[in-house]
């Protein structure tokens, strides 16, 4: 898990590396599997990339403390990572 929070505006960087330019799909789900934030299709460059998440859901509301799952899809692969949001 990658804990973040504890400040007025919690945020974390979701880092990923690509072998070449690609379209990247990034989503955050709660522990029950519900989609809480969809970053849509992003243009990823070759090398290291980052997405900043401020702990907010679709409508901009702050999400409660807890464990979340980040799912990244690019080049036919899917990667998952756990993140813990702490207020």
N, C-alpha and C positions, 0 to 999 in steps of 0.2 A: 504493500500500500504506500501511497504517496500523500501524506497528510498535508493539508494546507488550511489556512484560515487564521483566526485569532486576531485579525486586524479589522478596521472599519470596513475595508473593501478587500475581502479575501480574493486572491487569485493565484492561479498556478499556470505554469507553462507545460503543455503536453508536447513532448519532443519526439520526433521520428526522423528516420533517415531513409532517403530514396536513392536507388542506384541510377535513376534518370528522371527526367521530368514526367510527372503523372498527375492525373486527377485523383484527389483524395477525398473520401467520404469520412466525416468525423461525427460521431454521435456519443451522447452521454445517456446512460440508463441508470435508473435507481436499482437497488438490490433485488427488487421484485421483477426486474426486466422491463419496466415501463420506460419509454423514451421520455426524457426530461429536457434534453437540449439537442438540437440538430444544427450543426455548423454548415450543412449543405455540402456542395461539391467545391473543393478548394483546389487551386492550382499549386501543386508542390514542385519545387525545384530539385534538381539533383543535389544530394548532400543532406545536411541537417536542416530540418524545418521545425517551426514551433507554432502552436495554437495557444492563445491565452484564454483561459476560462475563468470567469469571475464568480463562479458559484451560483449563477442565476439560471433559471429555466427558460422555457419558450417565451413567456410573456414578460420577462424581465424581473420577475419576483425572485427574491433570495430563496434558495432551496434550504431545507433543514439540514442540520448536521447529520452525517451518516456516511455510509460507504456507497460509492458510485462506480460504475464500470464504463470505461472509455473504450469505444470500438472504432478502429481505423481500418479503412479498406482502400487498397491501392494495388494496381497491377495484378489483380486476381487473388490477392492475399488479404486475410483478415487478421488483425492483431488486437488483443484485449489487454487492458491494464486496469487495476483497481486504484481508486483514489478515495481518500477519506477527507471529507469536508468537516471542519471543526469551527464552530462559532464561539 
